[in-house]
Amino acid sequence: MERKAMTTHATATREQWLAARLELLEAEKALTRQSDALARRRQALPWVRVDKAYRFDTDEGRATLADLFRGRSQLLVYHFMFGPDYTAGCPSCSMIADGFNGFFEHLARHDVMLWAVSRAPLAKLQTYKRRMGWAFPWASSHDGDFNYDFNVSITEAQQRAGGVEYNYRCGGHPIVAAEFPAPVHAFAATCGTDAATYVRDRPGMSAFVLEDGVVYHAYSTYARGLDGLWGAYQWLDRAPLGRNETGVWWRRRDEYDQR
């Protein structure tokens, strides 16, 4: 006799499901309205004039921050974790980049340039970009202050001293290798470096605007502020089991079969 599959999850009739779904819909609509209001608050933030002459290495040669706009009035920068000592980009940043690689061209047609910026030399970025099959523009800030000024990189001396700022907070203790959790050591190894070196670069995104020849900084976000930009998680949040995580499960696209 065939046994029926049993689930530990709640079940219902279609009518009961619809009633529960309509109740959830009201909560989803409220969240959407709240998200719209939050977006308006982001856009209402005051702008800060950027007077420092940042320089970047790009596929087209040396460029200023204003050059990265490429004729648009808005610039979004993804601060991609790829330090000078890495041999490959951060797996988490790579997963996020897989997403925006598919729509950066759409933004470019809507007055918004999207770039990735990292401290690694341009040649390393180009090699990794070819490996991953990406087309979005990627600039190197390896010999400048850009990453440090926008709080996505720290020096070794700052790391030893502790108390560095990230996500608008200052840590209260020195960052030492012994305190890093296992996933950090694992990610560092996949990037060809050690944990202490790996965490001297951090993820984030920053928004800039160009008006009358002047560049202004409009917005930056870090850590879980990037959740909404991590496209795969937005889909997982709508899957039956959600994120369903017990640890780090993702890797670079071309590494899933290397088990």
The 8 nearest C-alpha neighbors of each residue, nearest first, counted from 0:
[[1, 2, 3, 4, 5, 6, 7, 10],
 [2, 0, 3, 4, 5, 6, 7, 10],
 [3, 1, 0, 4, 5, 6, 7, 10],
 [2, 4, 5, 1, 0, 6, 7, 10],
 [3, 5, 2, 6, 1, 7, 8, 10],
 [6, 4, 3, 7, 2, 8, 10, 9],
 [7, 5, 8, 4, 9, 10, 3, 11],
 [6, 8, 9, 5, 10, 4, 240, 11],
 [7, 9, 6, 10, 5, 11, 239, 240],
 [8, 10, 7, 11, 6, 16, 12, 5],
 [11, 9, 8, 12, 6, 16, 7, 15],
 [12, 10, 15, 16, 13, 9, 14, 17],
 [11, 13, 15, 14, 16, 10, 17, 18],
 [12, 14, 16, 15, 17, 11, 18, 10],
 [15, 13, 17, 12, 16, 18, 11, 19],
 [16, 14, 12, 18, 17, 13, 11, 19],
 [15, 17, 13, 19, 14, 18, 11, 20],
 [18, 16, 20, 14, 19, 15, 21, 13],
 [17, 19, 15, 21, 20, 16, 14, 22],
 [20, 18, 22, 16, 17, 21, 23, 15],
 [21, 19, 17, 23, 22, 18, 16, 24],
 [22, 20, 24, 18, 23, 19, 17, 25],
 [21, 23, 19, 24, 20, 25, 18, 26],
 [22, 24, 20, 26, 21, 25, 27, 19],
 [25, 23, 21, 27, 26, 22, 20, 28],
 [24, 26, 28, 23, 27, 22, 29, 21],
 [25, 27, 29, 23, 24, 28, 30, 22],
 [28, 26, 24, 30, 29, 25, 31, 23],
 [27, 29, 31, 25, 30, 26, 24, 32],
 [28, 30, 26, 32, 27, 31, 33, 25],
 [29, 31, 33, 27, 28, 32, 34, 26],
 [32, 30, 28, 34, 33, 29, 35, 27],
 [31, 33, 35, 29, 34, 30, 28, 36],
 [32, 34, 30, 36, 31, 35, 37, 29],
 [33, 35, 37, 31, 32, 36, 30, 38],
 [36, 34, 32, 38, 37, 33, 31, 39],
 [35, 37, 33, 39, 34, 38, 32, 40],
 [36, 38, 34, 40, 39, 35, 33, 41],
 [39, 37, 41, 35, 40, 36, 34, 42],
 [38, 40, 42, 36, 37, 41, 43, 35],
 [39, 41, 43, 37, 38, 42, 36, 44],
 [42, 40, 38, 39, 43, 44, 37, 218],
 [41, 43, 39, 40, 44, 38, 217, 45],
 [42, 44, 40, 41, 39, 45, 38, 46],
 [43, 45, 41, 42, 46, 40, 217, 218],
 [46, 44, 43, 47, 217, 42, 216, 218],
 [47, 45, 217, 216, 215, 44, 48, 218],
 [48, 46, 216, 215, 49, 217, 45, 214],
 [47, 49, 215, 214, 50, 216, 46, 213],
 [50, 48, 215, 214, 51, 47, 216, 213],
 [49, 51, 48, 52, 214, 213, 215, 53],
 [50, 52, 49, 53, 145, 48, 144, 64],
 [53, 51, 50, 54, 63, 64, 49, 65],
 [54, 52, 63, 51, 64, 145, 143, 55],
 [55, 53, 63, 62, 52, 61, 64, 143],
 [56, 54, 140, 62, 139, 61, 138, 63],
 [55, 57, 61, 139, 138, 60, 121, 62],
 [58, 56, 138, 60, 59, 61, 55, 139],
 [57, 59, 60, 56, 138, 121, 137, 136],
 [58, 60, 57, 61, 56, 62, 138, 136],
 [61, 59, 57, 58, 56, 62, 55, 138],
 [62, 60, 56, 55, 57, 54, 59, 63],
 [63, 61, 55, 66, 54, 56, 60, 64],
 [62, 64, 54, 66, 65, 53, 55, 67],
 [63, 65, 67, 66, 53, 62, 54, 68],
 [64, 66, 63, 67, 68, 214, 209, 69],
 [67, 65, 63, 68, 64, 62, 69, 70],
 [66, 68, 64, 69, 65, 63, 62, 74],
 [67, 69, 71, 66, 70, 74, 65, 112],
 [70, 68, 67, 71, 66, 112, 65, 72],
 [69, 71, 68, 72, 66, 110, 67, 112],
 [72, 70, 110, 68, 69, 73, 111, 112],
 [71, 73, 209, 208, 110, 68, 70, 111],
 [74, 72, 208, 111, 71, 207, 110, 209],
 [75, 73, 112, 207, 111, 68, 206, 113],
 [74, 76, 206, 113, 205, 112, 114, 207],
 [77, 75, 114, 205, 204, 115, 113, 78],
 [76, 78, 204, 115, 79, 203, 114, 116],
 [79, 77, 203, 116, 202, 204, 115, 76],
 [78, 80, 117, 77, 202, 92, 116, 81],
 [81, 79, 89, 200, 201, 202, 82, 88],
 [82, 80, 88, 117, 119, 79, 85, 118],
 [81, 83, 119, 118, 85, 84, 80, 200],
 [82, 84, 119, 85, 118, 120, 81, 141],
 [83, 85, 82, 86, 192, 119, 196, 191],
 [86, 84, 190, 82, 87, 191, 83, 192],
 [85, 87, 191, 190, 84, 88, 123, 192],
 [88, 86, 190, 85, 127, 89, 191, 81],
 [87, 89, 81, 190, 90, 80, 93, 85],
 [88, 90, 92, 80, 91, 93, 81, 190],
 [91, 89, 93, 251, 92, 250, 94, 88],
 [92, 90, 94, 93, 89, 95, 250, 249],
 [93, 91, 95, 89, 94, 90, 79, 96],
 [94, 92, 90, 96, 91, 95, 89, 97],
 [93, 95, 97, 91, 96, 92, 90, 251],
 [96, 94, 229, 92, 98, 93, 97, 91],
 [95, 97, 93, 98, 99, 94, 100, 92],
 [98, 96, 94, 100, 95, 99, 93, 101],
 [97, 99, 96, 95, 100, 101, 230, 94],
 [98, 100, 101, 96, 102, 103, 97, 95],
 [101, 99, 97, 98, 135, 102, 103, 96],
 [100, 102, 99, 98, 103, 97, 104, 105],
 [101, 103, 105, 99, 104, 100, 106, 98],
 [104, 102, 106, 105, 99, 100, 113, 101],
 [105, 103, 107, 102, 106, 108, 101, 135],
 [104, 106, 102, 108, 107, 103, 109, 101],
 [107, 105, 109, 111, 103, 108, 104, 112],
 [106, 108, 111, 104, 112, 109, 105, 110],
 [109, 107, 105, 106, 110, 104, 111, 112],
 [108, 110, 106, 107, 111, 105, 71, 112],
 [109, 111, 71, 107, 108, 72, 73, 106],
 [112, 110, 73, 107, 106, 109, 74, 71],
 [113, 111, 74, 107, 68, 75, 73, 106],
 [112, 114, 75, 76, 74, 103, 111, 115],
 [115, 113, 76, 136, 137, 77, 75, 116],
 [114, 116, 77, 137, 76, 78, 79, 138],
 [115, 117, 138, 78, 137, 139, 79, 77],
 [118, 116, 139, 79, 81, 119, 140, 78],
 [117, 119, 141, 140, 82, 139, 83, 81],
 [118, 120, 83, 82, 141, 117, 81, 139],
 [121, 119, 122, 123, 139, 141, 83, 118],
 [120, 122, 124, 139, 123, 125, 56, 119],
 [121, 123, 125, 124, 120, 126, 119, 127],
 [124, 122, 126, 121, 125, 120, 127, 119],
 [123, 125, 121, 127, 122, 126, 128, 120],
 [124, 126, 128, 122, 123, 127, 121, 129],
 [127, 125, 123, 129, 128, 124, 122, 130],
 [126, 128, 130, 124, 129, 125, 131, 123],
 [129, 127, 125, 131, 130, 133, 126, 124],
 [130, 128, 132, 126, 127, 131, 125, 133],
 [129, 131, 127, 128, 132, 126, 133, 125],
 [132, 130, 128, 129, 133, 127, 253, 252],
 [133, 131, 129, 130, 128, 134, 127, 97],
 [132, 134, 128, 131, 135, 100, 129, 97],
 [133, 135, 100, 136, 132, 128, 129, 101],
 [134, 136, 100, 133, 137, 103, 114, 113],
 [137, 135, 114, 134, 115, 138, 113, 57],
 [138, 136, 115, 114, 116, 135, 57, 139],
 [139, 137, 116, 57, 56, 55, 115, 140],
 [138, 140, 56, 117, 121, 55, 141, 118],
 [141, 139, 118, 55, 143, 142, 117, 145],
 [140, 142, 118, 139, 119, 143, 120, 83],
 [143, 141, 140, 144, 118, 55, 54, 139],
 [144, 142, 140, 145, 141, 53, 54, 146],
 [143, 145, 147, 146, 148, 142, 53, 140],
 [144, 146, 148, 147, 143, 149, 53, 140],
 [147, 145, 151, 149, 152, 148, 144, 150],
 [146, 148, 152, 150, 144, 149, 145, 151],
 [147, 149, 145, 150, 146, 144, 151, 152],
 [148, 150, 146, 147, 151, 145, 152, 205],
 [151, 149, 147, 148, 152, 165, 146, 164],
 [150, 152, 201, 146, 200, 149, 147, 202],
 [153, 151, 200, 147, 146, 199, 150, 201],
 [152, 154, 199, 157, 147, 158, 200, 155],
 [155, 153, 157, 156, 158, 199, 152, 147],
 [154, 156, 158, 157, 159, 153, 199, 196],
 [157, 155, 159, 154, 158, 160, 153, 161],
 [158, 156, 160, 154, 159, 155, 161, 153],
 [157, 159, 155, 161, 156, 160, 174, 154],
 [158, 160, 156, 157, 161, 173, 174, 155],
 [161, 159, 157, 173, 158, 156, 162, 174],
 [173, 162, 160, 172, 158, 163, 159, 174],
 [161, 163, 170, 169, 171, 172, 164, 173],
 [164, 162, 169, 161, 170, 157, 165, 158],
 [165, 163, 169, 168, 167, 162, 170, 150],
 [164, 166, 167, 168, 150, 169, 163, 151],
 [165, 167, 221, 168, 222, 164, 220, 150],
 [168, 166, 165, 164, 169, 221, 150, 220],
 [169, 167, 164, 165, 166, 170, 163, 162],
 [168, 170, 164, 162, 163, 165, 171, 167],
 [171, 169, 162, 163, 172, 168, 161, 164],
 [170, 172, 162, 169, 161, 173, 163, 174],
 [173, 171, 161, 170, 162, 174, 160, 163],
 [161, 174, 172, 160, 159, 175, 158, 162],
 [173, 175, 158, 161, 159, 172, 176, 178],
 [176, 174, 177, 178, 173, 195, 159, 179],
 [175, 177, 178, 195, 179, 194, 174, 193],
 [178, 176, 175, 179, 180, 174, 195, 194],
 [179, 177, 176, 175, 180, 174, 181, 173],
 [178, 180, 176, 177, 183, 181, 184, 194],
 [181, 179, 183, 182, 178, 184, 177, 185],
 [180, 182, 184, 183, 185, 179, 186, 178],
 [183, 181, 185, 184, 180, 186, 247, 246],
 [184, 182, 186, 185, 181, 180, 187, 194],
 [183, 185, 194, 187, 181, 182, 186, 188],
 [184, 186, 182, 188, 183, 187, 181, 189],
 [187, 185, 183, 189, 188, 184, 182, 190],
 [188, 186, 190, 184, 194, 192, 193, 197],
 [187, 189, 191, 185, 190, 186, 192, 184],
 [190, 188, 186, 187, 191, 185, 87, 192],
 [191, 189, 87, 187, 188, 85, 86, 192],
 [192, 190, 188, 86, 189, 85, 187, 87],
 [191, 193, 187, 188, 190, 85, 197, 196],
 [194, 192, 187, 196, 195, 197, 188, 184],
 [193, 195, 197, 184, 187, 196, 183, 198],
 [194, 196, 176, 197, 193, 198, 199, 175],
 [197, 195, 194, 199, 193, 198, 192, 84],
 [196, 198, 194, 187, 195, 199, 193, 200],
 [199, 197, 200, 196, 195, 194, 201, 183],
 [198, 200, 153, 152, 196, 197, 201, 154],
 [199, 201, 152, 198, 80, 151, 82, 197],
 [200, 202, 151, 80, 152, 198, 199, 203],
 [203, 201, 78, 80, 79, 151, 221, 222],
 [202, 204, 221, 78, 220, 77, 151, 222],
 [205, 203, 77, 76, 78, 219, 220, 221],
 [204, 206, 219, 76, 218, 75, 220, 77],
 [207, 205, 75, 218, 217, 74, 219, 216],
 [208, 206, 216, 74, 217, 215, 73, 75],
 [207, 209, 73, 215, 72, 214, 74, 210],
 [210, 208, 214, 72, 213, 212, 73, 215],
 [209, 211, 213, 212, 208, 214, 72, 215],
 [212, 210, 213, 209, 214, 72, 208, 215],
 [211, 213, 210, 209, 214, 65, 72, 208],
 [212, 214, 210, 209, 211, 215, 48, 49],
 [215, 213, 209, 49, 208, 48, 65, 210],
 [216, 214, 48, 47, 208, 49, 207, 46],
 [215, 217, 207, 47, 46, 218, 206, 48],
 [216, 218, 46, 207, 206, 215, 47, 44],
 [219, 217, 206, 205, 216, 220, 207, 41],
 [220, 218, 205, 204, 206, 221, 203, 217],
 [221, 219, 224, 204, 203, 205, 225, 218],
 [220, 222, 203, 224, 166, 225, 223, 202],
 [221, 223, 224, 225, 166, 203, 202, 220],
 [224, 222, 225, 226, 221, 227, 220, 166],
 [223, 225, 221, 222, 220, 226, 227, 203],
 [224, 226, 223, 228, 227, 222, 221, 229],
 [227, 225, 223, 229, 228, 224, 232, 222],
 [226, 228, 225, 229, 230, 233, 224, 232],
 [229, 227, 225, 226, 230, 95, 99, 224],
 [230, 228, 95, 226, 227, 231, 232, 225],
 [229, 231, 233, 232, 228, 98, 95, 234],
 [232, 230, 234, 233, 229, 235, 98, 95],
 [233, 231, 235, 234, 230, 229, 236, 242],
 [232, 234, 236, 230, 231, 235, 237, 229],
 [233, 235, 232, 231, 237, 236, 238, 230],
 [236, 234, 232, 238, 241, 237, 242, 233],
 [237, 235, 241, 233, 234, 238, 232, 242],
 [236, 238, 235, 234, 241, 239, 233, 240],
 [237, 239, 235, 241, 240, 236, 234, 242],
 [240, 238, 241, 237, 236, 235, 242, 243],
 [241, 239, 238, 243, 242, 235, 236, 237],
 [242, 240, 236, 238, 235, 243, 239, 237],
 [241, 243, 235, 244, 236, 240, 232, 238],
 [242, 244, 241, 240, 245, 235, 246, 236],
 [245, 243, 246, 242, 247, 248, 241, 240],
 [244, 246, 243, 247, 248, 242, 249, 182],
 [247, 245, 244, 248, 182, 243, 249, 181],
 [246, 248, 249, 182, 245, 244, 250, 186],
 [247, 249, 246, 250, 244, 245, 243, 255],
 [248, 250, 247, 251, 90, 91, 94, 255],
 [251, 249, 90, 254, 252, 255, 248, 91],
 [250, 252, 254, 90, 253, 93, 94, 255],
 [253, 251, 254, 255, 250, 94, 131, 93],
 [252, 254, 251, 255, 256, 131, 250, 257],
 [255, 253, 257, 251, 256, 252, 250, 258],
 [254, 256, 257, 253, 252, 250, 258, 251],
 [255, 257, 254, 258, 253, 252, 250, 251],
 [258, 256, 254, 255, 253, 250, 251, 252],
 [257, 256, 255, 254, 250, 253, 248, 249]]
